[in-house]
Amino acid sequence: MPAPDNFLRRIVGDYFRFAVNFFRTASVYRKKYTSQKAGNHTPSLVVFFVDGAMIHGGLGDRLKGIISAYAVCKAKSLPFRICFDHPFMLQDYLVPNRYDWITKPDERIVFSKKCAKIINVHNYPQSNALFRIPSSSSIQYHVYGNMNILERINERFATHFQWADLFDELFRPSALLAESIREHIARIGGDYVTLHFRFQQLLGDFCDPDGETLPLSRREWLIRQCLDYVAEQQKLIPSQILVLSDSHSFIKRVEEQAMEKVHTLPGNVVHMDYAGSGDGLLPAHLKTFLDFFMLRHAIKAVTVVADRMRISEFPLYAALSAGIPHETVHLV
């Protein structure tokens, strides 16, 4: 049984998150939706939105929400569409594979409170609203979310959905992304293990408003600790090694070491919620998708965590989407 103080903290936290999401949803209704009836619209349509109207999180968070909403629609035989245009068009990097999630020419998405309802799945209690979408309805359901609730979905609907299967049904790389993946897999030239390091703002070179920045001496200590781990794995792992990180300064230090069979990828990554849009950012967004798919093509994905580093779910969900092994290593 949880300690009383932990139970109270969890209740307060759930209430706070519920209140925040309630006001976020109200804000979207106020900014985007009319109180007038919209006229002709496509009923029973479930549309997942990534439009900048809310904080969406990084690529992993967005994919968690998409896969979860799609699984519910698949379980209930509901039409599912994705409207992802912030801060780029999703089709620039991912295109439909076996399920076509692009809105059809004869489908009409409407922003009317009388013809559409927002479902904001940013905490577990709110996922119940997703479960309650009827199999046939006169209105549309517009979904926002960043949670993986696939286990709950399987329990609720007695299904056996797997992340990798759902991902492959929805997505394949665009021509631009596929070419970049082929190029870098060929350059590595064999099986590889990925080592992923998420520093956020610790090294002062990644925009994350919620992150702290370490003093210079502490940054060097952290970088050295992580470099030593890469060098250690270079001796232990027989395959090639691909080092990925949100810190371009750390990647530069890895490259300076010139370790045999240790590889990196060119370019800098950005946080999708804070980077903005525009043609100048297309290479940075491409890099995020390239990192994700290079993780998917690895024989194993490893998340490496050291002092004050947060555990990144980015490599975990890349691994889940491909059905490859994943491990989290804590450096001491």
N, C-alpha and C positions, 0 to 999 in steps of 0.2 A: 504493500500500500504506500502511495507517495506521501512524503512528509507534508504536513499542513501548509507550511510556507511555500513549498514548491507547487502544491495544488492551487493555492491562492494566486501565486504568480502566474500560473498558466491561465487561470480564469480571467485575470485582469488583462493579460496579454491578448487572449482571444477576443475579449470585449473591445479592446483598443483597436485591434486589426479590423474587427467588424465595423466599428464606428468609422474608421478611416475609409474603408471600402464603400460604406454607405454614402459618405459624402463625395467620394470620387465618382460613384455611379450617378448620383444626383447632378454633379457637375456636367457629366457627359450628356445626360438628358437635357439639361438647360442649354448647353452650347450647340447640340447637334439635332435635337428632335423638336418637332412641332407638336402642338396639341390638336391640330386639325387632322381629320381623317385623310389618309394619303391617296385614296382612290385605288386604282389597280395596283396590286402587288402580288408577289409570289408567296403563297402561304406555306406553312410547315418548313420553311427554309431555315437551316441553322448556319449562321455565318460567323466565323471566327475573325475578329478584328485585331489588327496591329496597325493603328493609325495615328499614334502619338497622343491620343486623347487621355491616356493613362500612362503611368510608369509601367513599362513592359518587362524590363530586365534585359539580360543579354540573350544571345542566340539560344543557349541551352534552356533558359526559362521560357522563351517564346515557343520552342519546340515542345516542351513539357505540356504547355497549355493546349497547343494544337493537337498533339497525339491524344490527350485525354478527351477533348471534345469530339474528335473523330471516332474514338472508341465507343462513346455513348451513342453517337449517330449510327455507327455500324451495328451496334447491338439492337437498336430500335428501328433500323431500316429508314433512317431519316436522311434527306439530301444534305450534304455538307459542303460548304464553300469557305475559302480563305480570302480575305481582303487584307493583304499585307503590303502597305505602301509607305511605311515609316521606319527608318529614314531612307528607304530605297524600295524598289519593287522586288518582291521575293522572287519573281520569275527571272530576274537578272542572274540569279544564282541557283535556284531550285525550280524545277518544272514538274508537272504531274507525271507520275509513272503509270501505275495500273488504275488509279482512281483519279478522275478529273475534278479537281477542286476549284477550278476557275469558273466564275460566274458566266452562265450562258447568255447569249444575246437576247433571248426571250424571257430571261429572269429579271425581275425588278426588285431591287433592294430599296426599302423605304425607311425613312427616319421620322416616324410618327409614333407617338406614345400609344395611339389607339390601334396601330397595326404591327408594332414590334415591341419586344421586351428585351431589356439588357439583362444578361446573366454575368455577374462579375465573380469569377472563381479565383479569388486570391487568398482564401483560407478554407480549411476543410469543411466547416459547417455550410459554407455557401455552395459546396459541390452538390449538396442535396437538390438545389434548384436545377442543376444540370440533369440530374436523374429524373426529375419530375416533368421534363419536356414531354408533352403528349406525342404519340405516334402520328396523330393527325391533328392539325390546328388551323385556325383561320388567320393566325398571325405568324410573324417571323420571330426568331430568337437570335439575338446578337450577343456573342460570347466574347468576354475578355478573361484572360487567366494566365497563370504562370506556374501551375502546379501539376505534378505527376500524381494522378489518382487512379492509375491503371489497376492496382491491386484491389481497390474498393469497387471499381467497375466490374472486374471479374467476379467478385463476391456477390455483387448486387444482381448481375444478369446471368450468372452461372456460365460465363464465357471463359475462354482460355487465351485471350489475346496476349501477344508478346510484342514488346517494344520494337524489336527488329522487323517483325512482319508488318506492323502498322506503318513504320517509317518507310519501308520499301514499297508498300502499296501507294503511299502518298508522293514520294519524292525520288527524283534522280537529278544529278547535276546538270546545269545548263551547259551549253557547248563551251562557253567561256571557262566555267569552273572545271569541267571535265578535262579540257586541254591542260590546264594548270596542274591538275592532279596527276595526269599521265607524265607530264614533264618531270615532276619532282619524284615520283616513284621510280622512274627510269634513272634519275640522277643518283638516288640512294643505291639502286642496283641489287636489291635483295630483301629478304625478310628483315623487319626492324621492330624494335620496341620503342614506344614513346615515353619520354619523361616530361611531365607537364608541371611547370612552376607558376603559380599565381601569386604575384606580389601586390596587385592592386596599386595603391599609391605609395607603398612602403619605400620604394626606390626613387620616388619623385618624378616618374616619367610616364604615368598612366592617369588619365582623368577619371577619378572616382571621388565625388564629393563626400562620400561617407568614410573614406579611408584616411588613415594617419600617414604621415611621412616621417621616416626615421632620420636622425642626425647622420651626417656623413660617415662618422666613424662606425656607427651601428650598421649602416648600409653595407659598408665594406666587409664587416664581419659576416653578415647574412649572405652576401654574394659568395664569399670565400667558402662558407659552409656548404652552399649548394654546388659550387664548382667541385669541391672535394668529393661530393656524392657522385657527380657525373663521372669524374675520373675513376672512382672506385667501381662503378657499374661498367665502365668501358673495359675494365680488366675482367669482370665477372661474366658479362653477357656475351655469348658467342656471336649473336647476330648484330646487325647494324643498330645504331641508336639515333633516334630523332628527338632533339630537345625543343620543346615548345614553351612559350611564356608570353605573358601580357607585358613584359618589360623588355623594351628594345635594348636598354643598356646591359641587362643580364645576357641577352642573346649575343651582344657584341663581345662580352667577356668570354663567353663560351667559344666563339669563333677565334678569338685571340689565342686560346689555348691550343688550337690546331690538333686536337686529339684524333687519333686514327679511328675511323669508322663512326665518328660522332658527327651528326649533321644538324643543320638548322634550316629554316626557311627565310627567304628575304621578306622585308616589309614590316610595318608596324600595325598592331591591332588597336582598335578603339572600342570604347563602350558604346553600344548602340543607342542607349537612352540619352547620352550626353554629347555625342560627337556631332550631331547635326546631319545635314544632307548636302548634296551637291556633287558635281562630277569629280571634284578634287578628292572626295572621300571614297570614291568607288574602289581604288586599290586597297584601302584599309579594310573595307567591308569584305572584299574578295578574300583578303588574308584570313579573316575570321572563319569563313566557310572552308577555305583551304585547310586551315588547322583542323577543323572538325572532321573533314573527310580523310585527311592524313592519319588522324587518330583511328578512324574507322578501318583503314587498310592495314593497320599495324597488327602484329601477332599478339600484342599485349599493350595495354595502356596503364601507365603508372602515374598517379598523382603524388607529387612530392610536397610535403608540408614541413616548414621549419618555423622558427620563432616568429610569432605574430602574423604568420601567413594564414589566411583562411582556406579551408578545404574547398577547392573548386569542384563543382559538379559538371563542368564542361567536359572533361575527359570521361567521366562516368557515363554520361548520357550518349556521348559519341560511341563508347564501347557497347552500351545497351542497344544502340541503334544498329549495330553490326553483329552483335552476339559474340564479341571477343572478350577475353578475360580482362578484368580491371583490378588494380590494387592501389591502396593508399599507404604511403610510407611516411612515417613521422621521423624527422631527423632530431637527434638530441645532442 
